[in-house]
Amino acid sequence: MTNQEKFNELKGLDLSESFVSLAIVKEYKKKRVSHYNIEYVEIEEELTARLRNILLNRVAKASSFEEYSFDCPEPEEDLVRSIPYESTDFYKIMESIVNLNPEEDKINSLEDLIKAKSYIILLSNINGIQLAGFKSIPENWKLKKSKGLIPLLFDNNTFKNLETDNVFSISSTVDFLYYKELLFILSKRAFEQGLNFREGMIAKANTLYEEAEDLKLFINIDILKNRVGNNQRYLRKLATIKNLGYYKDQNYLTKFKIVNDAKNWGINFVNGQIEITDETLDDVLTVLQNKRLHSELSEEDFDVESVKKLK
C-alpha cells in the first residue's frame, strides 16, 4: 500500500466506535541510546470521547500530505508530513506497546505519571491498534490547569474528566499520528524533539565527516566540524546533504566546479578538492544541498530554503 493510499484510507476510516486507551512514555538513556518504558493509564469512561475526538479532529483537518525531509518547513494547518515509523524512535515505542496488556501494565502512582516524557492516545478494535496520536510533554508540565488544555484529575489511579484547579493536563492536539507503520507529522518541531532527531542528525553528520575524508572531498574539513558542532541549523544541513548524496556523485562535483568558475561564486578547488573557508562554508553547503537554483524565467540565481522536485 502506498503512502497516498494509507492517507486516503485513514481519511475514510470510521473510528467512532473504537476503544480508547491512554499510555505514558518514560525515557532513559543507556550509552547515549534512548530506551522507552510504556505503561497504560486507566481513564474514566466520560473522558474517552474527548480523547478520541482529539485524534479524529486532526484527521479531519488534514487534506494533503508531503514526505518529511530534514529541511522542510513546519506544515500548514491542513498539511501533514509523512515518514516511515521504522526510521524513527517510534518504532521502538510501538514494539513495546504491542507486547503490553492494557489491563495489567498500568501505572499505579502519581510519581510515575510525573516522570512521563510523552503520552500516546490509542484507538483500537478487536484486531488491534488502528490509530495512535503521540504528544511530547513540555518540561514545565505540572499538576495545574492551563489555557487550551483538557483538565484531568488523577484520582485513585484513574484519569477523570473533571474541572478543577489541581489537575493533570492533556493537550487538545498531538504532534503526529501513527497509522499502518507510517507517521503523519502535525508539528515538525515537536516531532523532532520528541523522537530525539538531534541525536540522529549528529550521527548523520559524523558519518558524513567520515565519508568526506575517505572521498577527499574537502581540504580542511576541520573548519566544517568546528562550525557545525551541535548547532541544529548546520546539523540539519548536513543531514540533508547526507540523505541526498550529491557529494558522492563525481559528475555533480565536476559540474559544481564548472558552474562555480563560470558564475564567480568564489569557492576554490585545489586538485579537485573543495577548499572550505569561514566565508565560503555556507555557500559550499548550499550547493551540496542542491539549493542554489537558476530561474529560467528571470535568468536569476537563488538560494532556496527547501527544494521540491516537480513530479
Helices and strands as residue ranges (DSSP letters): H 3-11, E 19-30, E 33-43, H 45-61, E 64-67, E 79-84, G 85-87, H 90-97, H 110-114, E 118-125, E 128-136, E 149-155, E 158-160, E 168-171, E 176-179, E 182-185, H 188-194, H 197-215, H 221-228, H 232-244, G 246-248, H 250-263, E 268-270, E 273-275, H 281-288, E 292-294, E 301-303
